[in-house]
Amino acid sequence: MNIKKKRTNFLLVIIIVILLFFFALLQRNILMPEKIIKDISLISMEVLSRPFHFFKPPIDYDENLKIQIEELEYQIALLEEAYDFDSNLLNKKLINATVLNRNIGLWFDNLTINKGSQNGVNKGAPVIVSGVLIGVIEDVSYFNSHVQLLTSAKMTSKVSVKINIDDDYEYGVLFKYDEKNDLFLLEGFREEIDIADDMLVTTTGLTENYPPGIIIGKVVDMEYDSYGLSQVIRVKPLVNYDQIHYVTVLGEKN
């Protein structure tokens, strides 16, 4: 009985479609009967097509929602890290910013943030992520700024750094970034000092604009230069430079 009813409905739809086509060929103004027939045909087609919706592949809304929640949690975690600062930075104005742009061809050279002079950003101000130094403000406009990264080959100024050894500090300078191995290279330390892996490297405060105590990375190992004359300490950055989304500029308090 249901099969006969479905066949009848299907034939009815075919007849209505043929009638509509016939009326269109007459090229005259739409009359009231045509309007009624068109409305009935559209409603009938909608009703008859509804059963076929059940054959569409189901959408896993729970899985989509889970992915969105995980992404939001990740972004919130990044923002929370941006507020976790060392006590040495309390005398600075902390200007939190979002990364707007990063040139693929200059990935390890610079990035653009969404804060500028109107927010108190000044040229030369250090930039950190979760208390770790990543670069310095290179150029400032009213609404945004360019950050030159420590990993940039254009970084001309050396950064004065220190390592805490037996409750005392040994001093040197960060002079280069080894992009191939993702390591900072330090020099200028006394040869007789005993440097161990995982020792923290921080700023000394002796370099202009860099306050003391900002973390740069951890010691990986030590090697001598190609001439065997001076030792070079290799340091692993504590920031993933491929995943920088939020930063903090250390401005000056008024």
KAGI-V42218 format. One line per field, one symbol per residue. phi: phi as a letter, one per 20 degrees, with the letter a starting at -180 (. if undefined). Layout:
phi=???
This chain:
phi=.ffffffffffffffffffffffffflcffeggfffffffffffffffeggfffefffeeffffffffffffffffffffffdedfffefedeedebdfebbfgfcgeebbddeccffdnfcfnffccclndfcrbfeccdfdbbddeefeffefeefdfcbceclmcdddacecadeffdlceddbneffefdddfmffdcfeneegmeffnefdrcfeacbeffemecededcefecefecedccceeeeff
